[in-house]
Amino acid sequence: MVSLMDLSMYAAGLSALLLLGLALTYARIYRDTRARFSLGLMIFALILFVQNVLAVYSFATMSPYIGEPFLPYLLGINVAQVLGVLVLFRTTIR
């Protein structure tokens, strides 16, 4: 059975992949247009990507130290982030 901590880790990993895709998309747009706004969005996406990679690492290494009552909230935060990044990704590629 998959634990809530594992689901949180998978959600953060999915967010990281989506954010990397966003950063690459914004980099392509910046390369083609030289629009500074795209450069800012690329940097923003890369910063969030790093945050998610660190989250996955911390979930994998620190899971024994995180209390059981905290796990549903942690999962909720990560699922909300995945949904937000999905909306941003869909809006960007349209």
PyMOL Python script that loads the backbone (N, CA, C, O; Angstrom):
from pymol import cmd

cmd.read_pdbstr("""\
ATOM      1  N   MET A   1       0.841  -1.190   0.000  1.00  0.00           N
ATOM      2  CA  MET A   1       0.000   0.000   0.000  1.00  0.00           C
ATOM      3  C   MET A   1       0.882   1.248   0.000  1.00  0.00           C
ATOM      4  O   MET A   1       1.878   1.316   0.721  1.00  0.00           O
ATOM      5  N   VAL A   2       0.517   2.199  -0.790  1.00  0.00           N
ATOM      6  CA  VAL A   2       1.276   3.440  -0.898  1.00  0.00           C
ATOM      7  C   VAL A   2       0.872   4.363   0.245  1.00  0.00           C
ATOM      8  O   VAL A   2      -0.315   4.582   0.487  1.00  0.00           O
ATOM      9  N   SER A   3       1.856   4.898   0.940  1.00  0.00           N
ATOM     10  CA  SER A   3       1.570   5.789   2.059  1.00  0.00           C
ATOM     11  C   SER A   3       1.318   7.210   1.575  1.00  0.00           C
ATOM     12  O   SER A   3       1.612   7.553   0.430  1.00  0.00           O
ATOM     13  N   LEU A   4       0.771   8.026   2.463  1.00  0.00           N
ATOM     14  CA  LEU A   4       0.541   9.426   2.123  1.00  0.00           C
ATOM     15  C   LEU A   4       1.857  10.137   1.838  1.00  0.00           C
ATOM     16  O   LEU A   4       1.908  11.041   1.004  1.00  0.00           O
ATOM     17  N   MET A   5       2.921   9.736   2.527  1.00  0.00           N
ATOM     18  CA  MET A   5       4.233  10.337   2.280  1.00  0.00           C
ATOM     19  C   MET A   5       4.704  10.008   0.871  1.00  0.00           C
ATOM     20  O   MET A   5       5.253  10.868   0.182  1.00  0.00           O
ATOM     21  N   ASP A   6       4.494   8.776   0.442  1.00  0.00           N
ATOM     22  CA  ASP A   6       4.873   8.393  -0.923  1.00  0.00           C
ATOM     23  C   ASP A   6       4.067   9.189  -1.948  1.00  0.00           C
ATOM     24  O   ASP A   6       4.614   9.654  -2.948  1.00  0.00           O
ATOM     25  N   LEU A   7       2.776   9.342  -1.700  1.00  0.00           N
ATOM     26  CA  LEU A   7       1.946  10.121  -2.621  1.00  0.00           C
ATOM     27  C   LEU A   7       2.410  11.571  -2.684  1.00  0.00           C
ATOM     28  O   LEU A   7       2.416  12.171  -3.759  1.00  0.00           O
ATOM     29  N   SER A   8       2.799  12.142  -1.543  1.00  0.00           N
ATOM     30  CA  SER A   8       3.325  13.507  -1.523  1.00  0.00           C
ATOM     31  C   SER A   8       4.606  13.601  -2.335  1.00  0.00           C
ATOM     32  O   SER A   8       4.824  14.564  -3.069  1.00  0.00           O
ATOM     33  N   MET A   9       5.453  12.581  -2.190  1.00  0.00           N
ATOM     34  CA  MET A   9       6.711  12.564  -2.930  1.00  0.00           C
ATOM     35  C   MET A   9       6.449  12.460  -4.430  1.00  0.00           C
ATOM     36  O   MET A   9       7.102  13.142  -5.220  1.00  0.00           O
ATOM     37  N   TYR A  10       5.509  11.623  -4.824  1.00  0.00           N
ATOM     38  CA  TYR A  10       5.177  11.484  -6.242  1.00  0.00           C
ATOM     39  C   TYR A  10       4.580  12.776  -6.792  1.00  0.00           C
ATOM     40  O   TYR A  10       4.885  13.169  -7.918  1.00  0.00           O
ATOM     41  N   ALA A  11       3.735  13.436  -6.009  1.00  0.00           N
ATOM     42  CA  ALA A  11       3.133  14.694  -6.443  1.00  0.00           C
ATOM     43  C   ALA A  11       4.208  15.769  -6.624  1.00  0.00           C
ATOM     44  O   ALA A  11       4.174  16.522  -7.597  1.00  0.00           O
ATOM     45  N   ALA A  12       5.151  15.840  -5.699  1.00  0.00           N
ATOM     46  CA  ALA A  12       6.243  16.816  -5.830  1.00  0.00           C
ATOM     47  C   ALA A  12       7.116  16.475  -7.044  1.00  0.00           C
ATOM     48  O   ALA A  12       7.584  17.376  -7.740  1.00  0.00           O
ATOM     49  N   GLY A  13       7.332  15.200  -7.297  1.00  0.00           N
ATOM     50  CA  GLY A  13       8.098  14.789  -8.472  1.00  0.00           C
ATOM     51  C   GLY A  13       7.387  15.153  -9.765  1.00  0.00           C
ATOM     52  O   GLY A  13       8.017  15.602 -10.723  1.00  0.00           O
ATOM     53  N   LEU A  14       6.065  14.960  -9.790  1.00  0.00           N
ATOM     54  CA  LEU A  14       5.287  15.342 -10.964  1.00  0.00           C
ATOM     55  C   LEU A  14       5.351  16.852 -11.179  1.00  0.00           C
ATOM     56  O   LEU A  14       5.495  17.317 -12.310  1.00  0.00           O
ATOM     57  N   SER A  15       5.244  17.614 -10.094  1.00  0.00           N
ATOM     58  CA  SER A  15       5.367  19.068 -10.200  1.00  0.00           C
ATOM     59  C   SER A  15       6.723  19.455 -10.759  1.00  0.00           C
ATOM     60  O   SER A  15       6.825  20.358 -11.589  1.00  0.00           O
ATOM     61  N   ALA A  16       7.764  18.771 -10.302  1.00  0.00           N
ATOM     62  CA  ALA A  16       9.114  19.074 -10.781  1.00  0.00           C
ATOM     63  C   ALA A  16       9.215  18.835 -12.286  1.00  0.00           C
ATOM     64  O   ALA A  16       9.791  19.647 -13.010  1.00  0.00           O
ATOM     65  N   LEU A  17       8.662  17.738 -12.749  1.00  0.00           N
ATOM     66  CA  LEU A  17       8.707  17.445 -14.189  1.00  0.00           C
ATOM     67  C   LEU A  17       7.923  18.477 -14.992  1.00  0.00           C
ATOM     68  O   LEU A  17       8.383  18.937 -16.037  1.00  0.00           O
ATOM     69  N   LEU A  18       6.747  18.836 -14.506  1.00  0.00           N
ATOM     70  CA  LEU A  18       5.949  19.845 -15.199  1.00  0.00           C
ATOM     71  C   LEU A  18       6.657  21.193 -15.208  1.00  0.00           C
ATOM     72  O   LEU A  18       6.637  21.898 -16.217  1.00  0.00           O
ATOM     73  N   LEU A  19       7.279  21.554 -14.098  1.00  0.00           N
ATOM     74  CA  LEU A  19       7.992  22.835 -14.030  1.00  0.00           C
ATOM     75  C   LEU A  19       9.214  22.841 -14.938  1.00  0.00           C
ATOM     76  O   LEU A  19       9.544  23.873 -15.523  1.00  0.00           O
ATOM     77  N   LEU A  20       9.884  21.711 -15.063  1.00  0.00           N
ATOM     78  CA  LEU A  20      11.000  21.632 -15.998  1.00  0.00           C
ATOM     79  C   LEU A  20      10.502  21.819 -17.430  1.00  0.00           C
ATOM     80  O   LEU A  20      11.140  22.505 -18.228  1.00  0.00           O
ATOM     81  N   GLY A  21       9.363  21.207 -17.750  1.00  0.00           N
ATOM     82  CA  GLY A  21       8.765  21.403 -19.063  1.00  0.00           C
ATOM     83  C   GLY A  21       8.374  22.858 -19.302  1.00  0.00           C
ATOM     84  O   GLY A  21       8.555  23.381 -20.402  1.00  0.00           O
ATOM     85  N   LEU A  22       7.840  23.510 -18.272  1.00  0.00           N
ATOM     86  CA  LEU A  22       7.507  24.928 -18.387  1.00  0.00           C
ATOM     87  C   LEU A  22       8.753  25.769 -18.615  1.00  0.00           C
ATOM     88  O   LEU A  22       8.763  26.654 -19.471  1.00  0.00           O
ATOM     89  N   ALA A  23       9.809  25.491 -17.845  1.00  0.00           N
ATOM     90  CA  ALA A  23      11.048  26.256 -17.992  1.00  0.00           C
ATOM     91  C   ALA A  23      11.610  26.107 -19.406  1.00  0.00           C
ATOM     92  O   ALA A  23      12.072  27.083 -19.997  1.00  0.00           O
ATOM     93  N   LEU A  24      11.570  24.900 -19.941  1.00  0.00           N
ATOM     94  CA  LEU A  24      12.055  24.681 -21.307  1.00  0.00           C
ATOM     95  C   LEU A  24      11.181  25.403 -22.327  1.00  0.00           C
ATOM     96  O   LEU A  24      11.692  25.949 -23.304  1.00  0.00           O
ATOM     97  N   THR A  25       9.880  25.409 -22.109  1.00  0.00           N
ATOM     98  CA  THR A  25       8.967  26.112 -23.002  1.00  0.00           C
ATOM     99  C   THR A  25       9.233  27.608 -22.973  1.00  0.00           C
ATOM    100  O   THR A  25       9.292  28.256 -24.018  1.00  0.00           O
ATOM    101  N   TYR A  26       9.394  28.158 -21.761  1.00  0.00           N
ATOM    102  CA  TYR A  26       9.680  29.589 -21.637  1.00  0.00           C
ATOM    103  C   TYR A  26      11.051  29.935 -22.235  1.00  0.00           C
ATOM    104  O   TYR A  26      11.226  31.014 -22.802  1.00  0.00           O
ATOM    105  N   ALA A  27      12.013  29.027 -22.109  1.00  0.00           N
ATOM    106  CA  ALA A  27      13.332  29.262 -22.705  1.00  0.00           C
ATOM    107  C   ALA A  27      13.232  29.321 -24.225  1.00  0.00           C
ATOM    108  O   ALA A  27      13.884  30.145 -24.866  1.00  0.00           O
ATOM    109  N   ARG A  28      12.415  28.444 -24.796  1.00  0.00           N
ATOM    110  CA  ARG A  28      12.221  28.457 -26.250  1.00  0.00           C
ATOM    111  C   ARG A  28      11.543  29.747 -26.690  1.00  0.00           C
ATOM    112  O   ARG A  28      11.924  30.351 -27.693  1.00  0.00           O
ATOM    113  N   ILE A  29      10.534  30.161 -25.931  1.00  0.00           N
ATOM    114  CA  ILE A  29       9.840  31.413 -26.266  1.00  0.00           C
ATOM    115  C   ILE A  29      10.804  32.590 -26.152  1.00  0.00           C
ATOM    116  O   ILE A  29      10.797  33.487 -26.996  1.00  0.00           O
ATOM    117  N   TYR A  30      11.632  32.585 -25.112  1.00  0.00           N
ATOM    118  CA  TYR A  30      12.595  33.676 -24.949  1.00  0.00           C
ATOM    119  C   TYR A  30      13.605  33.680 -26.094  1.00  0.00           C
ATOM    120  O   TYR A  30      13.959  34.737 -26.615  1.00  0.00           O
ATOM    121  N   ARG A  31      14.061  32.502 -26.477  1.00  0.00           N
ATOM    122  CA  ARG A  31      15.020  32.405 -27.586  1.00  0.00           C
ATOM    123  C   ARG A  31      14.432  32.968 -28.875  1.00  0.00           C
ATOM    124  O   ARG A  31      15.127  33.635 -29.643  1.00  0.00           O
ATOM    125  N   ASP A  32      13.157  32.698 -29.106  1.00  0.00           N
ATOM    126  CA  ASP A  32      12.515  33.144 -30.346  1.00  0.00           C
ATOM    127  C   ASP A  32      12.127  34.619 -30.326  1.00  0.00           C
ATOM    128  O   ASP A  32      12.169  35.283 -31.362  1.00  0.00           O
ATOM    129  N   THR A  33      11.751  35.138 -29.156  1.00  0.00           N
ATOM    130  CA  THR A  33      11.184  36.491 -29.105  1.00  0.00           C
ATOM    131  C   THR A  33      12.034  37.504 -28.339  1.00  0.00           C
ATOM    132  O   THR A  33      11.869  38.710 -28.518  1.00  0.00           O
ATOM    133  N   ARG A  34      12.923  37.033 -27.504  1.00  0.00           N
ATOM    134  CA  ARG A  34      13.716  37.895 -26.607  1.00  0.00           C
ATOM    135  C   ARG A  34      12.831  38.710 -25.661  1.00  0.00           C
ATOM    136  O   ARG A  34      13.226  39.782 -25.205  1.00  0.00           O
ATOM    137  N   ALA A  35      11.645  38.200 -25.374  1.00  0.00           N
ATOM    138  CA  ALA A  35      10.731  38.873 -24.452  1.00  0.00           C
ATOM    139  C   ALA A  35      11.218  38.648 -23.022  1.00  0.00           C
ATOM    140  O   ALA A  35      11.357  37.507 -22.581  1.00  0.00           O
ATOM    141  N   ARG A  36      11.472  39.728 -22.307  1.00  0.00           N
ATOM    142  CA  ARG A  36      11.995  39.642 -20.938  1.00  0.00           C
ATOM    143  C   ARG A  36      11.008  38.953 -20.000  1.00  0.00           C
ATOM    144  O   ARG A  36      11.405  38.313 -19.025  1.00  0.00           O
ATOM    145  N   PHE A  37       9.720  39.091 -20.305  1.00  0.00           N
ATOM    146  CA  PHE A  37       8.714  38.438 -19.485  1.00  0.00           C
ATOM    147  C   PHE A  37       8.902  36.916 -19.509  1.00  0.00           C
ATOM    148  O   PHE A  37       8.771  36.256 -18.478  1.00  0.00           O
ATOM    149  N   SER A  38       9.205  36.372 -20.673  1.00  0.00           N
ATOM    150  CA  SER A  38       9.452  34.931 -20.794  1.00  0.00           C
ATOM    151  C   SER A  38      10.690  34.520 -20.013  1.00  0.00           C
ATOM    152  O   SER A  38      10.722  33.444 -19.416  1.00  0.00           O
ATOM    153  N   LEU A  39      11.703  35.368 -20.014  1.00  0.00           N
ATOM    154  CA  LEU A  39      12.904  35.087 -19.236  1.00  0.00           C
ATOM    155  C   LEU A  39      12.571  35.036 -17.742  1.00  0.00           C
ATOM    156  O   LEU A  39      13.040  34.154 -17.024  1.00  0.00           O
ATOM    157  N   GLY A  40      11.767  35.981 -17.289  1.00  0.00           N
ATOM    158  CA  GLY A  40      11.349  35.982 -15.890  1.00  0.00           C
ATOM    159  C   GLY A  40      10.545  34.749 -15.533  1.00  0.00           C
ATOM    160  O   GLY A  40      10.735  34.169 -14.464  1.00  0.00           O
ATOM    161  N   LEU A  41       9.640  34.341 -16.427  1.00  0.00           N
ATOM    162  CA  LEU A  41       8.854  33.124 -16.182  1.00  0.00           C
ATOM    163  C   LEU A  41       9.740  31.887 -16.162  1.00  0.00           C
ATOM    164  O   LEU A  41       9.503  30.970 -15.375  1.00  0.00           O
ATOM    165  N   MET A  42      10.751  31.851 -17.011  1.00  0.00           N
ATOM    166  CA  MET A  42      11.670  30.718 -17.027  1.00  0.00           C
ATOM    167  C   MET A  42      12.425  30.628 -15.706  1.00  0.00           C
ATOM    168  O   MET A  42      12.550  29.544 -15.135  1.00  0.00           O
ATOM    169  N   ILE A  43      12.922  31.747 -15.222  1.00  0.00           N
ATOM    170  CA  ILE A  43      13.652  31.760 -13.955  1.00  0.00           C
ATOM    171  C   ILE A  43      12.732  31.350 -12.811  1.00  0.00           C
ATOM    172  O   ILE A  43      13.133  30.578 -11.940  1.00  0.00           O
ATOM    173  N   PHE A  44      11.512  31.853 -12.804  1.00  0.00           N
ATOM    174  CA  PHE A  44      10.532  31.498 -11.790  1.00  0.00           C
ATOM    175  C   PHE A  44      10.271  29.989 -11.800  1.00  0.00           C
ATOM    176  O   PHE A  44      10.259  29.352 -10.747  1.00  0.00           O
ATOM    177  N   ALA A  45      10.062  29.424 -12.988  1.00  0.00           N
ATOM    178  CA  ALA A  45       9.808  27.989 -13.102  1.00  0.00           C
ATOM    179  C   ALA A  45      11.013  27.176 -12.639  1.00  0.00           C
ATOM    180  O   ALA A  45      10.847  26.129 -12.013  1.00  0.00           O
ATOM    181  N   LEU A  46      12.226  27.646 -12.942  1.00  0.00           N
ATOM    182  CA  LEU A  46      13.423  26.930 -12.500  1.00  0.00           C
ATOM    183  C   LEU A  46      13.583  26.964 -10.980  1.00  0.00           C
ATOM    184  O   LEU A  46      14.006  25.980 -10.372  1.00  0.00           O
ATOM    185  N   ILE A  47      13.245  28.096 -10.374  1.00  0.00           N
ATOM    186  CA  ILE A  47      13.315  28.184  -8.913  1.00  0.00           C
ATOM    187  C   ILE A  47      12.314  27.218  -8.281  1.00  0.00           C
ATOM    188  O   ILE A  47      12.647  26.516  -7.326  1.00  0.00           O
ATOM    189  N   LEU A  48      11.098  27.180  -8.805  1.00  0.00           N
ATOM    190  CA  LEU A  48      10.114  26.232  -8.285  1.00  0.00           C
ATOM    191  C   LEU A  48      10.520  24.791  -8.568  1.00  0.00           C
ATOM    192  O   LEU A  48      10.239  23.904  -7.763  1.00  0.00           O
ATOM    193  N   PHE A  49      11.172  24.548  -9.691  1.00  0.00           N
ATOM    194  CA  PHE A  49      11.687  23.214  -9.991  1.00  0.00           C
ATOM    195  C   PHE A  49      12.683  22.772  -8.928  1.00  0.00           C
ATOM    196  O   PHE A  49      12.595  21.654  -8.420  1.00  0.00           O
ATOM    197  N   VAL A  50      13.626  23.637  -8.591  1.00  0.00           N
ATOM    198  CA  VAL A  50      14.621  23.317  -7.559  1.00  0.00           C
ATOM    199  C   VAL A  50      13.926  23.053  -6.224  1.00  0.00           C
ATOM    200  O   VAL A  50      14.298  22.127  -5.503  1.00  0.00           O
ATOM    201  N   GLN A  51      12.927  23.859  -5.896  1.00  0.00           N
ATOM    202  CA  GLN A  51      12.190  23.665  -4.642  1.00  0.00           C
ATOM    203  C   GLN A  51      11.537  22.284  -4.612  1.00  0.00           C
ATOM    204  O   GLN A  51      11.546  21.619  -3.576  1.00  0.00           O
ATOM    205  N   ASN A  52      10.974  21.848  -5.733  1.00  0.00           N
ATOM    206  CA  ASN A  52      10.320  20.547  -5.779  1.00  0.00           C
ATOM    207  C   ASN A  52      11.310  19.397  -5.734  1.00  0.00           C
ATOM    208  O   ASN A  52      11.033  18.362  -5.129  1.00  0.00           O
ATOM    209  N   VAL A  53      12.461  19.570  -6.368  1.00  0.00           N
ATOM    210  CA  VAL A  53      13.498  18.533  -6.283  1.00  0.00           C
ATOM    211  C   VAL A  53      13.961  18.386  -4.829  1.00  0.00           C
ATOM    212  O   VAL A  53      14.149  17.273  -4.338  1.00  0.00           O
ATOM    213  N   LEU A  54      14.142  19.516  -4.152  1.00  0.00           N
ATOM    214  CA  LEU A  54      14.521  19.468  -2.736  1.00  0.00           C
ATOM    215  C   LEU A  54      13.417  18.842  -1.884  1.00  0.00           C
ATOM    216  O   LEU A  54      13.700  18.125  -0.925  1.00  0.00           O
ATOM    217  N   ALA A  55      12.161  19.114  -2.237  1.00  0.00           N
ATOM    218  CA  ALA A  55      11.044  18.512  -1.508  1.00  0.00           C
ATOM    219  C   ALA A  55      11.045  16.999  -1.662  1.00  0.00           C
ATOM    220  O   ALA A  55      10.867  16.274  -0.683  1.00  0.00           O
ATOM    221  N   VAL A  56      11.245  16.518  -2.885  1.00  0.00           N
ATOM    222  CA  VAL A  56      11.288  15.068  -3.111  1.00  0.00           C
ATOM    223  C   VAL A  56      12.430  14.452  -2.305  1.00  0.00           C
ATOM    224  O   VAL A  56      12.252  13.410  -1.674  1.00  0.00           O
ATOM    225  N   TYR A  57      13.586  15.083  -2.324  1.00  0.00           N
ATOM    226  CA  TYR A  57      14.734  14.579  -1.566  1.00  0.00           C
ATOM    227  C   TYR A  57      14.430  14.570  -0.071  1.00  0.00           C
ATOM    228  O   TYR A  57      14.736  13.599   0.622  1.00  0.00           O
ATOM    229  N   SER A  58      13.830  15.647   0.423  1.00  0.00           N
ATOM    230  CA  SER A  58      13.545  15.693   1.856  1.00  0.00           C
ATOM    231  C   SER A  58      12.475  14.675   2.239  1.00  0.00           C
ATOM    232  O   SER A  58      12.553  14.082   3.315  1.00  0.00           O
ATOM    233  N   PHE A  59      11.479  14.462   1.382  1.00  0.00           N
ATOM    234  CA  PHE A  59      10.466  13.452   1.684  1.00  0.00           C
ATOM    235  C   PHE A  59      11.093  12.068   1.735  1.00  0.00           C
ATOM    236  O   PHE A  59      10.730  11.249   2.580  1.00  0.00           O
ATOM    237  N   ALA A  60      12.030  11.805   0.839  1.00  0.00           N
ATOM    238  CA  ALA A  60      12.671  10.489   0.787  1.00  0.00           C
ATOM    239  C   ALA A  60      13.583  10.253   1.984  1.00  0.00           C
ATOM    240  O   ALA A  60      13.674   9.134   2.487  1.00  0.00           O
ATOM    241  N   THR A  61      14.252  11.294   2.436  1.00  0.00           N
ATOM    242  CA  THR A  61      15.237  11.099   3.513  1.00  0.00           C
ATOM    243  C   THR A  61      14.702  11.427   4.898  1.00  0.00           C
ATOM    244  O   THR A  61      15.205  10.895   5.888  1.00  0.00           O
ATOM    245  N   MET A  62      13.701  12.286   4.993  1.00  0.00           N
ATOM    246  CA  MET A  62      13.232  12.741   6.300  1.00  0.00           C
ATOM    247  C   MET A  62      11.870  12.163   6.692  1.00  0.00           C
ATOM    248  O   MET A  62      11.319  12.549   7.723  1.00  0.00           O
ATOM    249  N   SER A  63      11.328  11.265   5.907  1.00  0.00           N
ATOM    250  CA  SER A  63       9.981  10.761   6.175  1.00  0.00           C
ATOM    251  C   SER A  63       9.802  10.171   7.577  1.00  0.00           C
ATOM    252  O   SER A  63       8.721  10.321   8.147  1.00  0.00           O
ATOM    253  N   PRO A  64      10.812   9.507   8.163  1.00  0.00           N
ATOM    254  CA  PRO A  64      10.593   8.984   9.525  1.00  0.00           C
ATOM    255  C   PRO A  64      10.383  10.080  10.575  1.00  0.00           C
ATOM    256  O   PRO A  64       9.848   9.812  11.651  1.00  0.00           O
ATOM    257  N   TYR A  65      10.793  11.287  10.272  1.00  0.00           N
ATOM    258  CA  TYR A  65      10.708  12.370  11.248  1.00  0.00           C
ATOM    259  C   TYR A  65       9.442  13.211  11.119  1.00  0.00           C
ATOM    260  O   TYR A  65       9.191  14.091  11.943  1.00  0.00           O
ATOM    261  N   ILE A  66       8.651  12.942  10.096  1.00  0.00           N
ATOM    262  CA  ILE A  66       7.431  13.721   9.878  1.00  0.00           C
ATOM    263  C   ILE A  66       6.271  12.970  10.520  1.00  0.00           C
ATOM    264  O   ILE A  66       6.048  11.790  10.250  1.00  0.00           O
ATOM    265  N   GLY A  67       5.536  13.680  11.378  1.00  0.00           N
ATOM    266  CA  GLY A  67       4.441  13.062  12.114  1.00  0.00           C
ATOM    267  C   GLY A  67       3.281  12.653  11.226  1.00  0.00           C
ATOM    268  O   GLY A  67       2.986  13.304  10.223  1.00  0.00           O
ATOM    269  N   GLU A  68       2.637  11.578  11.604  1.00  0.00           N
ATOM    270  CA  GLU A  68       1.510  11.010  10.858  1.00  0.00           C
ATOM    271  C   GLU A  68       0.354  12.011  10.684  1.00  0.00           C
ATOM    272  O   GLU A  68      -0.237  12.047   9.605  1.00  0.00           O
ATOM    273  N   PRO A  69       0.006  12.822  11.692  1.00  0.00           N
ATOM    274  CA  PRO A  69      -1.109  13.770  11.508  1.00  0.00           C
ATOM    275  C   PRO A  69      -0.820  14.857  10.474  1.00  0.00           C
ATOM    276  O   PRO A  69      -1.747  15.472   9.947  1.00  0.00           O
ATOM    277  N   PHE A  70       0.445  15.094  10.185  1.00  0.00           N
ATOM    278  CA  PHE A  70       0.834  16.137   9.246  1.00  0.00           C
ATOM    279  C   PHE A  70       0.710  15.693   7.789  1.00  0.00           C
ATOM    280  O   PHE A  70       0.616  16.531   6.892  1.00  0.00           O
ATOM    281  N   LEU A  71       0.710  14.388   7.551  1.00  0.00           N
ATOM    282  CA  LEU A  71       0.781  13.855   6.184  1.00  0.00           C
ATOM    283  C   LEU A  71      -0.393  14.244   5.284  1.00  0.00           C
ATOM    284  O   LEU A  71      -0.155  14.568   4.121  1.00  0.00           O
ATOM    285  N   PRO A  72      -1.647  14.231   5.750  1.00  0.00           N
ATOM    286  CA  PRO A  72      -2.728  14.648   4.845  1.00  0.00           C
ATOM    287  C   PRO A  72      -2.586  16.098   4.376  1.00  0.00           C
ATOM    288  O   PRO A  72      -2.903  16.416   3.230  1.00  0.00           O
ATOM    289  N   TYR A  73      -2.114  16.966   5.254  1.00  0.00           N
ATOM    290  CA  TYR A  73      -1.912  18.365   4.869  1.00  0.00           C
ATOM    291  C   TYR A  73      -0.780  18.495   3.851  1.00  0.00           C
ATOM    292  O   TYR A  73      -0.873  19.264   2.894  1.00  0.00           O
ATOM    293  N   LEU A  74       0.281  17.737   4.074  1.00  0.00           N
ATOM    294  CA  LEU A  74       1.409  17.738   3.151  1.00  0.00           C
ATOM    295  C   LEU A  74       0.962  17.267   1.773  1.00  0.00           C
ATOM    296  O   LEU A  74       1.336  17.854   0.758  1.00  0.00           O
ATOM    297  N   LEU A  75       0.169  16.213   1.740  1.00  0.00           N
ATOM    298  CA  LEU A  75      -0.346  15.710   0.463  1.00  0.00           C
ATOM    299  C   LEU A  75      -1.250  16.750  -0.194  1.00  0.00           C
ATOM    300  O   LEU A  75      -1.166  16.970  -1.402  1.00  0.00           O
ATOM    301  N   GLY A  76      -2.106  17.386   0.587  1.00  0.00           N
ATOM    302  CA  GLY A  76      -2.999  18.411   0.040  1.00  0.00           C
ATOM    303  C   GLY A  76      -2.233  19.561  -0.587  1.00  0.00           C
ATOM    304  O   GLY A  76      -2.599  20.046  -1.657  1.00  0.00           O
ATOM    305  N   ILE A  77      -1.178  19.996   0.071  1.00  0.00           N
ATOM    306  CA  ILE A  77      -0.350  21.082  -0.460  1.00  0.00           C
ATOM    307  C   ILE A  77       0.273  20.669  -1.788  1.00  0.00           C
ATOM    308  O   ILE A  77       0.270  21.444  -2.745  1.00  0.00           O
ATOM    309  N   ASN A  78       0.801  19.460  -1.848  1.00  0.00           N
ATOM    310  CA  ASN A  78       1.467  19.007  -3.072  1.00  0.00           C
ATOM    311  C   ASN A  78       0.484  18.757  -4.209  1.00  0.00           C
ATOM    312  O   ASN A  78       0.798  19.040  -5.365  1.00  0.00           O
ATOM    313  N   VAL A  79      -0.699  18.232  -3.901  1.00  0.00           N
ATOM    314  CA  VAL A  79      -1.708  18.021  -4.947  1.00  0.00           C
ATOM    315  C   VAL A  79      -2.193  19.374  -5.476  1.00  0.00           C
ATOM    316  O   VAL A  79      -2.389  19.532  -6.681  1.00  0.00           O
ATOM    317  N   ALA A  80      -2.385  20.348  -4.584  1.00  0.00           N
ATOM    318  CA  ALA A  80      -2.789  21.689  -5.020  1.00  0.00           C
ATOM    319  C   ALA A  80      -1.728  22.294  -5.928  1.00  0.00           C
ATOM    320  O   ALA A  80      -2.057  22.955  -6.913  1.00  0.00           O
ATOM    321  N   GLN A  81      -0.465  22.073  -5.606  1.00  0.00           N
ATOM    322  CA  GLN A  81       0.607  22.608  -6.448  1.00  0.00           C
ATOM    323  C   GLN A  81       0.598  21.943  -7.817  1.00  0.00           C
ATOM    324  O   GLN A  81       0.767  22.620  -8.831  1.00  0.00           O
ATOM    325  N   VAL A  82       0.406  20.636  -7.860  1.00  0.00           N
ATOM    326  CA  VAL A  82       0.352  19.940  -9.147  1.00  0.00           C
ATOM    327  C   VAL A  82      -0.786  20.501  -9.996  1.00  0.00           C
ATOM    328  O   VAL A  82      -0.608  20.745 -11.189  1.00  0.00           O
ATOM    329  N   LEU A  83      -1.942  20.704  -9.391  1.00  0.00           N
ATOM    330  CA  LEU A  83      -3.077  21.239 -10.143  1.00  0.00           C
ATOM    331  C   LEU A  83      -2.787  22.652 -10.651  1.00  0.00           C
ATOM    332  O   LEU A  83      -3.111  22.983 -11.792  1.00  0.00           O
ATOM    333  N   GLY A  84      -2.183  23.479  -9.810  1.00  0.00           N
ATOM    334  CA  GLY A  84      -1.836  24.834 -10.234  1.00  0.00           C
ATOM    335  C   GLY A  84      -0.836  24.846 -11.375  1.00  0.00           C
ATOM    336  O   GLY A  84      -0.982  25.610 -12.329  1.00  0.00           O
ATOM    337  N   VAL A  85       0.174  24.002 -11.278  1.00  0.00           N
ATOM    338  CA  VAL A  85       1.190  23.947 -12.334  1.00  0.00           C
ATOM    339  C   VAL A  85       0.592  23.373 -13.621  1.00  0.00           C
ATOM    340  O   VAL A  85       0.956  23.796 -14.718  1.00  0.00           O
ATOM    341  N   LEU A  86      -0.326  22.409 -13.489  1.00  0.00           N
ATOM    342  CA  LEU A  86      -1.002  21.881 -14.681  1.00  0.00           C
ATOM    343  C   LEU A  86      -1.801  22.963 -15.399  1.00  0.00           C
ATOM    344  O   LEU A  86      -1.774  23.041 -16.627  1.00  0.00           O
ATOM    345  N   VAL A  87      -2.509  23.795 -14.645  1.00  0.00           N
ATOM    346  CA  VAL A  87      -3.266  24.885 -15.244  1.00  0.00           C
ATOM    347  C   VAL A  87      -2.314  25.859 -15.942  1.00  0.00           C
ATOM    348  O   VAL A  87      -2.577  26.287 -17.066  1.00  0.00           O
ATOM    349  N   LEU A  88      -1.219  26.204 -15.282  1.00  0.00           N
ATOM    350  CA  LEU A  88      -0.232  27.111 -15.879  1.00  0.00           C
ATOM    351  C   LEU A  88       0.377  26.503 -17.139  1.00  0.00           C
ATOM    352  O   LEU A  88       0.544  27.192 -18.146  1.00  0.00           O
ATOM    353  N   PHE A  89       0.706  25.215 -17.083  1.00  0.00           N
ATOM    354  CA  PHE A  89       1.294  24.540 -18.237  1.00  0.00           C
ATOM    355  C   PHE A  89       0.309  24.532 -19.415  1.00  0.00           C
ATOM    356  O   PHE A  89       0.684  24.817 -20.552  1.00  0.00           O
ATOM    357  N   ARG A  90      -0.940  24.205 -19.126  1.00  0.00           N
ATOM    358  CA  ARG A  90      -1.947  24.161 -20.197  1.00  0.00           C
ATOM    359  C   ARG A  90      -2.161  25.548 -20.799  1.00  0.00           C
ATOM    360  O   ARG A  90      -2.288  25.692 -22.015  1.00  0.00           O
ATOM    361  N   THR A  91      -2.199  26.558 -19.949  1.00  0.00           N
ATOM    362  CA  THR A  91      -2.361  27.930 -20.427  1.00  0.00           C
ATOM    363  C   THR A  91      -1.179  28.361 -21.273  1.00  0.00           C
ATOM    364  O   THR A  91      -1.347  29.066 -22.268  1.00  0.00           O
ATOM    365  N   THR A  92       0.006  27.946 -20.885  1.00  0.00           N
ATOM    366  CA  THR A  92       1.232  28.339 -21.596  1.00  0.00           C
ATOM    367  C   THR A  92       1.299  27.719 -22.990  1.00  0.00           C
ATOM    368  O   THR A  92       1.681  28.391 -23.948  1.00  0.00           O
ATOM    369  N   ILE A  93       0.933  26.455 -23.112  1.00  0.00           N
ATOM    370  CA  ILE A  93       1.086  25.783 -24.405  1.00  0.00           C
ATOM    371  C   ILE A  93      -0.084  26.029 -25.344  1.00  0.00           C
ATOM    372  O   ILE A  93      -0.037  25.604 -26.498  1.00  0.00           O
ATOM    373  N   ARG A  94      -1.116  26.693 -24.890  1.00  0.00           N
ATOM    374  CA  ARG A  94      -2.270  26.995 -25.776  1.00  0.00           C
ATOM    375  C   ARG A  94      -1.974  28.170 -26.644  1.00  0.00           C
ATOM    376  O   ARG A  94      -2.816  28.572 -27.447  1.00  0.00           O
TER     377      ARG A  94
END
""", "prot")
cmd.dss("prot")
cmd.show_as("cartoon", "prot")
cmd.util.cbc("prot")
cmd.orient("prot")
